[in-house]
Amino acid sequence: MSRRTPAVIALERAAIAFTTRSYVYDPGAASIGMQAAEAIGEPPHRVLKTLMAEVDGRPVCVIIPSDREVSMKKLAAAFSGKSARMMRPADAERMTGYHVGGISPFGQKRKVETAIEETALGQDFVFVNGGQRGLQLRLDPREASALLKAKVASLTA
């Protein structure tokens, strides 16, 4: 597995400290984030999942703990919108340049507004997808949020 993904390159360019953790990706898992947390031996609230959504038709990136579900109402409010919905997987892949199961908030092909669940910033470190199925990046959530210029909000149900 190559570890030189666009996400890794983006973090290196921004001089953000991180480490990588590889695991065996299970394409049949009911929840990709939960499977990743179990595979790397970390609590699910520390392993964040990256979701692509649309708020009033605008694409957005959403980062929440893997053991939580995004609230569409809260997501829309975070972006001052009226409605939100999940992006179709094929559209998310085209927009980000990553495959579903390997979407990272870093190094996406098209830069979009991002929001991160506020509780994630209370962790000393978190894991986010590294831009490849089976690759997680361990980093400081505050540095990640700053690099992404993410909105910090309550996003989960």
C-alpha positions in Angstrom: 0.0 0.0 0.0 1.4 3.4 -1.0 1.3 5.9 1.8 1.9 8.9 -0.5 -1.7 9.9 -0.9 -2.8 13.5 -1.7 -3.9 13.7 2.0 -0.4 12.8 3.2 1.2 15.2 0.8 -1.2 18.0 1.9 -0.3 17.5 5.6 3.4 17.3 4.9 3.2 20.6 2.9 1.3 22.3 5.8 3.9 21.0 8.3 1.2 19.2 10.3 2.6 16.4 12.6 0.9 13.1 11.9 1.6 9.4 11.9 0.0 6.7 9.7 -1.7 3.5 10.8 -2.6 0.8 8.3 -5.2 -1.9 8.8 -7.0 -4.5 6.8 -10.0 -2.8 5.2 -13.2 -4.8 5.1 -15.4 -3.8 2.1 -18.4 -5.7 3.6 -18.3 -3.9 6.9 -21.7 -2.4 8.0 -19.8 0.8 9.1 -16.5 1.7 7.6 -15.6 4.0 10.5 -16.5 1.5 13.2 -14.5 -1.3 11.4 -11.5 1.0 11.2 -11.7 1.8 14.9 -11.9 -1.8 15.8 -9.0 -2.8 13.4 -6.6 -0.2 14.8 -7.7 -0.7 18.4 -9.0 2.8 19.1 -12.3 4.0 20.7 -14.8 4.9 18.0 -15.2 8.5 19.2 -11.5 9.1 18.4 -11.7 7.7 14.8 -13.5 10.2 12.7 -15.3 9.5 9.5 -15.3 11.8 6.5 -18.7 12.3 4.8 -19.6 14.2 1.8 -23.0 16.0 1.7 -24.9 18.8 0.1 -26.4 21.8 1.9 -28.9 23.6 -0.3 -27.2 22.0 -3.3 -23.7 23.1 -2.3 -21.1 20.3 -1.7 -19.7 20.2 1.9 -17.3 17.9 3.8 -18.4 16.7 7.3 -16.1 15.1 9.9 -17.7 13.3 12.8 -16.9 10.5 15.2 -17.4 7.1 13.7 -19.9 6.0 16.4 -22.2 8.9 15.7 -24.7 9.8 12.9 -24.8 13.2 11.3 -28.0 15.3 11.9 -29.1 16.8 8.6 -30.8 19.6 10.5 -27.7 20.5 12.4 -25.5 20.2 9.3 -27.7 22.6 7.3 -27.6 25.1 10.2 -23.8 24.9 10.4 -23.6 26.1 6.8 -26.5 28.6 7.2 -28.6 26.5 4.9 -32.2 25.2 4.9 -31.7 21.5 4.0 -28.9 18.9 3.8 -28.6 15.5 2.3 -25.8 13.0 1.9 -24.0 13.1 -1.5 -24.3 10.1 -3.8 -21.2 7.9 -3.5 -20.3 8.4 -7.2 -20.5 12.2 -6.9 -18.4 12.1 -3.7 -15.7 10.1 -5.5 -15.7 12.4 -8.5 -15.5 15.5 -6.3 -12.8 14.3 -3.9 -10.7 12.1 -6.1 -10.9 9.3 -3.5 -12.9 6.1 -3.4 -15.7 5.7 -0.8 -14.1 4.0 2.2 -10.9 6.1 1.6 -12.2 9.6 1.5 -10.0 12.0 3.4 -10.8 15.6 4.3 -7.3 16.5 3.2 -6.0 16.7 -0.4 -9.4 16.5 -2.1 -9.5 17.2 -5.8 -12.0 20.1 -5.2 -11.8 22.1 -2.1 -15.2 22.5 -0.4 -16.4 24.0 2.9 -15.8 21.6 5.8 -17.4 21.2 9.3 -16.1 19.2 12.2 -18.0 17.8 15.2 -17.1 20.1 18.1 -16.6 17.1 20.5 -13.7 15.9 18.3 -11.7 19.0 19.3 -11.7 17.8 22.9 -9.5 14.9 22.1 -5.7 15.0 22.4 -5.5 13.2 19.1 -7.9 11.7 16.5 -7.6 9.5 13.4 -9.0 10.5 10.0 -8.9 8.6 6.7 -5.6 9.0 4.9 -7.0 9.0 1.4 -6.8 5.2 0.9 -8.9 2.3 2.1 -7.0 0.8 5.1 -5.0 4.0 5.9 -5.7 6.2 9.0 -3.8 9.4 10.0 -3.3 10.2 13.7 -3.1 13.9 14.3 -4.1 16.8 16.6 -7.8 17.7 15.8 -7.2 21.4 16.4 -4.5 21.5 13.8 -6.7 19.5 11.4 -9.5 21.9 11.9 -7.3 24.9 11.4 -5.8 23.6 8.2 -9.2 22.8 6.8 -10.6 26.1 8.0 -13.4 24.0 9.3 -16.6 25.2 10.9 -16.8 23.7 14.4 -20.3 22.8 15.4 -22.6 20.2 17.0 -23.3 18.1 14.0 -24.5 14.8 15.4 -27.9 13.5 16.3 
